[in-house]
Amino acid sequence: MQINQLSGQILLASPSLQDDHFRDAVVLLCHHDDEGCMGLIINRPREIGIADVLHDLDIDTVELPPSGPGHAISATVFEGGPVDAFRGFVLHDGWHIYESTMQVTPELHLTASRDILEAMGRGDGPEHYMLILGYAGWQAGQLEAELANNDWLIAPASHHLVFQEPAASRWDFAARCMGIERGQLCDQVGHA
């Protein structure tokens, strides 16, 4: 797979990857070029709610009905990676475009501007979203070396995987989409 084709893909930490930051991680690779790459871990909920983050940022929230757009305001925030743990990103569906929205895939967008948070607080933000704090980053050539070392599996990203599959089962779901079961993998690194 060419470098420019990795943006928008899912990285699944292989069982041999024992780094505490990435063990069992499911990472959506948001940007990848010759200078490095950036991704978000999407399977690690934190013990803080989105409403708490909005409150800390002095963003008013409205009482929302239990369903409909924006109903996930009480949902938890996710840990996106070990870099800049207080920097926030909203991963969302592509129906709304905001001040700093970047398309990751045709159905997944990433925004890091305050306007999306204000829209979420009003209840008119994107229908599906995840608020993620921190990110994963790799310097030029670093991810390629980890891929050559069999530290990661590459899987396709999908709206279902990100927004409908429970966080705890995202690794297994993405692997099954590739025809792989966790038990088929070994935690030893080897090269043929």
N, C-alpha and C positions, 0 to 999 in steps of 0.2 A: 504494500500500500504506500503510495506517495505521501510525502509530508502534507501537501495541501489537501489531501483527502482525509486526514485525521480529525480536522475540526468537525464538530458535530457528532463524533463517535463516542461510544462508552468504553472506558477502560475498566476492566475487572481485575482486581489484585489477584494474582495467582496464589495458590496455597504456599508457594515458596517465598513469597514476599512477606517478611516478618517485621518490617519497619512498623512501629506502633502507630505512626501517623496514617498508614495506608493498609494495615491488615484488614482484609475482607472489604475493602473500599470499592464503591461503585462511583466512578468519576466521569462526569460529562465534560468532555474536552471542548471548551468554548472557543479557543483560539490556538492555532499552531502555525508557525512559520519558521524560517531559518534562524530567527533570533531566539526562539524558545516557545513555550506554550503555557497556557493557563487553563485550569479546569476547576470544577466544583464537585466536591463529594456530595452525593445526593441520597445517601442512606444512613446518615447519622443525625437523628433528631437530638436537639439539646433540651434542657429542662427550663426553657424560657419561652413564653408565648409571644406571638407577633404583636398582640395588643400591648405587652410590656415594652417592647422596642419602640412602638409608635408613641407610647406615653413618655418614654425617656427622651424622645426627639421632639416633645411638645406638639405632637400631631393629634388633633382631635379625632375621636372615633365615634361613630353612631351605633346605636343598638341595632343589630341586624337580625333578620329572621333566621331560623335555623337552616334555611336552604336558600339557594340563589347566589348570584354573583357576590363575591366578597365574604361569603359565609365562613370562610376559613380564617377569619381574623383572629379567632381563638386558637388556631393551630400553632404548633411549635415551630420554632426557628431551627434551621439545620446548621451543622458545623461543616463549612465548605472546604476546610483544609488548614494547614498549619501556618500559612502566611497571612499576616495582617488580620488577626482574629476579630477586629472591631469594624472592618470594612464590610459594608452590606451590599448584597446583590439580590435582585428579585428575578428569579427564573419564572417565565410565564408563557402562556399561550400567545399566539401571534395576532390576536384580534385588535389589540390596542398598541399604539406606538407612542412612546414617551420621549422626553428630552434627550436621553442618552441610550436609546434602545439599540441593541446590536442583534442581528439575526444569527442564531447558532445553527438552526435547521429551519426548513420552511414552517414547521409547527412549534418551534421552541425559540424564545427570544430572551435576552438578558438585558436588564436595565439597572443602572446604579445611580439614578437621580432621585431627588426628593419628591418630584411630582408624582411618581408611581405610588409612593408611600402615602401621600396625601389622598390620592384617589382610592387607595385601599381603605384608608380611614373613613372616607365618606361612603364607602360601600359601592363605589362605581369603578373599581379597579378591574383587573383581568379576572376572568371566571376561574381559571386555574393558575395557581402560583405557589412558589416556595420562596420564603425569605431565608437567605443563606448568609452567614457571617464567616468571613475568612475565605481563602482560596488555596489551591495547590498550584505551584509554579515550577517550571523546569527551565533551566538555561539551555542555550543552543546545544543540541546534540545529546543532552542528558536523557530525555525520554527515549530517543532512539537507542541509546546504550541499554536502558532498562528493558526495552522491547526485545533487543538482541539477547538479553540475559533471561528471557522468558519470565520477567516479573509481572507482565500484564497480558491479559487477553483483550482483544478488540471486538466489541459487539456493536450492533446498530442501536442508535438512540430512537426512542419513540415517545409520543405523548402518553401512551398507556403506561410505559415503564416509569416515567417521571411523575405523573400526576394521579394515576389510579392504583398502581401496584403499591402495597404497603412497604414502607421503608425497609423493614426487616427481611422481606423476601425479594428485594430488587436484584441482588447478586444472583440468586438462583434463577429468577425469571429471565434475566438477560442471558445467562449461560444456556438455559433451556432453549431460548430463541436461536442459539447457535448450534443446538443439538448436543450440548454437553451437560453432564450431570457432575456435581461437585465430587462425588465419589470416584469419578473416572480420572481425576487429576491427582498427581503426586506432589508432595511438598518438597521434593528434591529437585534441584536444578540439574538439567542434563542437556547435552547438545549432541546431535547425531553427526 
